[in-house]
């Protein structure tokens, strides 16, 4: 069982040691009993789907990427917004930017699956793409072999990123500099929150602080 209060206190100490602003009244994350974490196989499926979404951001042809997901019976694991992207051959510049930003989600997912480190203030690994099967590659071996880190470790990281996200948002609202962009830490946090089961619908994972 995780202890949200103890994890909050430990993460506040870590952040203070890094000179990251914190507030004591920022709540804890949800109790473990109120969470519905996905299985490792479902995390792996989300990674494969998201990797194809990111491909759209880098100029991939969405209907062709959708065909690849259909080939492996994975389109049903795409969110409603993702299915909309896959259904269209043209996308706005903002949609493409939003898709590419999700490489930071993939860094969190890689860490959750024990495939990479998660350096809080560093960008995604140069070799991150090699951790996952690329589009048009059979993803079944990757999915079937997926294993997650212990839940408590992922919960601790989710709580830490929640507090960093608050600090980044606070800095933006105050017009001050922060060590990482709000969007960067927000993407990392989204993936971690999804893995601990804050929200099962990828489109609805909350970003409030």
C-alpha positions in Angstrom: 0.0 0.0 0.0 1.2 3.5 -0.8 1.2 6.2 1.8 0.3 9.4 -0.1 1.1 11.7 2.8 4.6 10.2 3.3 5.3 10.4 -0.5 4.1 14.0 -0.6 6.4 14.9 2.3 9.4 13.1 0.8 8.9 14.7 -2.6 8.6 18.2 -1.1 12.0 17.6 0.5 13.5 16.5 -2.8 12.1 19.6 -4.6 13.3 21.9 -1.9 16.8 20.4 -2.3 16.6 21.3 -6.0 15.3 24.8 -5.2 12.0 24.1 -6.9 9.1 26.1 -5.2 6.6 24.0 -3.3 3.4 24.6 -1.3 2.4 22.5 1.6 -1.3 22.7 0.9 -1.1 21.2 -2.6 -3.1 18.0 -2.1 -1.8 14.4 -2.2 -2.6 12.2 -5.2 -5.6 9.9 -5.0 -5.5 7.0 -2.5 -4.5 3.7 -4.1 -8.0 2.2 -3.5 -9.4 5.0 -5.7 -7.1 4.3 -8.6 -7.5 1.8 -11.5 -4.1 1.2 -12.9 -3.9 -0.6 -16.3 -2.0 -3.8 -16.8 1.5 -3.8 -18.3 0.1 -5.1 -21.6 -2.3 -2.2 -21.8 0.5 0.3 -21.1 2.5 -1.3 -23.9 -0.5 -1.0 -26.3 -0.9 2.7 -25.4 2.8 3.1 -26.3 2.3 1.6 -29.7 -0.8 3.6 -30.5 0.9 6.8 -29.2 4.0 6.1 -31.3 1.8 6.1 -34.4 0.1 9.4 -33.3 3.5 11.0 -32.9 4.3 9.8 -36.4 1.5 12.1 -37.7 3.3 15.0 -36.0 6.5 14.2 -37.9 4.8 14.1 -41.2 3.5 10.5 -41.4 0.4 9.8 -43.5 -2.3 9.2 -40.9 -4.6 6.8 -42.9 -1.5 4.6 -43.6 -0.5 4.7 -39.9 -4.1 3.8 -39.1 -3.9 0.8 -41.4 -0.8 -0.4 -39.5 -2.7 -0.2 -36.2 -5.6 -2.1 -37.8 -3.3 -4.8 -39.0 -2.4 -5.6 -35.3 -5.9 -5.0 -34.0 -4.8 -2.0 -32.0 -7.1 0.7 -33.3 -9.6 -0.1 -30.6 -7.0 1.1 -28.0 -6.8 4.6 -29.6 -8.7 7.4 -27.9 -11.5 9.3 -29.7 -9.3 12.2 -30.5 -6.6 9.9 -31.8 -9.1 8.1 -34.1 -10.1 11.5 -35.4 -6.4 12.3 -36.3 -6.0 8.9 -37.9 -9.1 9.4 -40.0 -7.8 12.5 -41.7 -5.1 13.0 -44.3 -4.6 16.7 -43.3 -3.8 18.3 -39.9 -3.3 21.7 -38.6 0.1 22.9 -37.6 -1.0 22.9 -33.9 -2.2 19.3 -34.2 1.2 18.3 -35.5 2.9 20.2 -32.7 0.7 18.6 -30.1 1.5 15.1 -31.5 5.3 15.7 -31.4 5.1 16.9 -27.8 3.9 13.5 -26.8 7.4 12.1 -27.2 7.7 13.3 -23.5 4.8 11.0 -22.6 6.8 8.2 -24.2 9.8 8.9 -22.0 7.6 8.4 -18.9 6.1 5.2 -20.4 9.6 3.9 -21.2 10.6 4.5 -17.6 7.4 2.8 -16.3 8.2 -0.2 -18.3 11.8 -0.3 -17.1 13.2 0.6 -20.5 14.8 4.0 -19.7 15.7 6.4 -17.0 13.5 9.4 -16.1 15.7 12.4 -15.6 13.2 15.0 -14.4 14.7 18.1 -16.0 16.2 16.5 -19.2 14.6 16.0 -22.5 13.8 12.6 -23.9 16.6 10.2 -24.6 18.3 10.4 -28.0 17.6 6.7 -28.5 14.1 6.7 -27.1 12.5 5.6 -30.4 14.6 2.4 -30.3 12.8 1.4 -27.1 9.5 0.8 -28.9 8.5 -1.0 -32.1 8.2 1.5 -34.9 5.2 1.9 -37.2 4.7 -1.0 -39.5 6.7 -3.3 -37.2 4.9 -6.2 -35.5 4.4 -4.9 -31.9 3.2 -8.2 -30.4 6.5 -9.3 -28.9 6.9 -5.9 -27.3 3.4 -6.0 -25.9 3.5 -9.5 -24.7 6.9 -9.0 -22.9 5.9 -5.8 -21.1 6.5 -5.5 -17.4 5.9 -2.5 -15.1 8.0 -1.1 -12.3 6.5 -1.5 -8.9 3.3 0.6 -8.5 4.7 2.5 -5.5 7.7 3.7 -7.6 5.4 5.0 -10.4 3.1 6.6 -7.8 6.1 8.4 -6.3 7.1 9.8 -9.7 3.5 10.8 -10.5 3.4 12.8 -7.3 6.8 14.4 -7.9 5.7 15.4 -11.4 2.4 16.8 -10.1 4.3 19.1 -7.8 6.8 20.1 -10.5 3.9 20.8 -12.8 2.4 23.1 -10.2 5.7 25.0 -9.9 6.0 25.3 -13.7 2.5 26.6 -14.0 2.9 29.0 -11.2 6.1 30.4 -12.8 4.2 30.9 -16.1 1.4 32.7 -14.3 3.8 34.9 -12.5 5.9 35.6 -15.6 9.0 34.1 -14.2 11.5 31.6 -15.6 11.4 27.9 -14.7 13.9 25.1 -15.3 11.5 23.3 -17.7 8.5 24.4 -19.8 5.1 23.7 -18.3 4.1 21.7 -21.4 7.2 19.4 -21.0 6.4 18.4 -17.5 2.7 18.2 -18.2 3.3 15.5 -20.9 5.5 13.6 -18.5 2.9 13.8 -15.8 0.0 12.8 -18.0 1.6 9.5 -18.8 2.5 8.8 -15.2 -1.0 9.6 -14.1 -2.5 7.4 -16.7 -0.3 4.5 -15.6 -1.3 4.8 -11.9 -4.9 4.9 -13.0 -6.1 8.4 -12.3 -8.2 8.3 -15.5 -8.5 5.4 -18.0 -9.6 7.7 -21.0 -6.4 9.1 -22.4 -8.3 12.2 -23.7 -9.6 12.9 -20.2 -6.5 12.6 -18.0 -6.7 15.8 -15.9 -3.9 18.4 -16.0 -5.0 20.6 -13.1 -2.7 21.5 -10.3 
